[in-house]
Amino acid sequence: MLHDRSIVKIADNSGGILGRVFKVPGGSKRRYASLGDEVIISVQTAQPRKAVKKKEVHRAVVVRLKKACRRKDGSYIRFDENAVVLITGSGKEPKEPKANRVFGPIPREVVERGYQKIGSLAPEVV
């Protein structure tokens, strides 16, 4: 579960390395984001000469969480880090990943939430 001020790894080749969550959209009472939820992040560290710069604000999808997430079959899935993938579009626009590569495993829940492109770019879907 991610909330405001959580530090996350950016798991794509857009140029960002670390980001800080500063908003979980979805109403004034919404506090936490889980797998497949959108968050708004600020880039804290970035690679030089890439598309994403430090201090920029972007929308992102949560793809890995340290907190265990329960699946419908009763099993749990948990990762070693909190990670997000930057996306384009907001509102009615299609939400595609900004980058053309995604690093690390992606859980099935993200693909089921409508981010098939992220699932196809990932090396494995667990």
Steps between C-alpha positions, in 0.01 A plus 500: 500500500650827387402833645620861480879544522577135423826460309465267199731361234413589139507165317531613139755662269339844490794649689368523855665297775312591819172679553291623790125445511324822588140422408278195481210617279149386573335738744608687809474195727711264285825432683665191355581362156530129425609296196369646174394833654605834355705743706653839430874513562780753499831378356771520768800365309538461124755387245671774297392570141172306518136601447411521871670765713533552874210687670254419220150381589361189328220245529608144573358150558604298804652173376680360808434529875682384811163451668350158430198511269237225526381328184158350437633144532621575855870534423703814565750681280774725637810666354828635637435861399233756420509579128296696245489543122445850357197537273364760258143617480252604764125488517348349184827478307659155459753428772813370329846466657741788427793266448553209262653260756384384843741342748419220744196279547147640475210344693192372318283754687651789301410337167146425625453869593536597131873554453562227239780700336702501824449124529621444143814712556592320825746209498256286703149521641455317831 
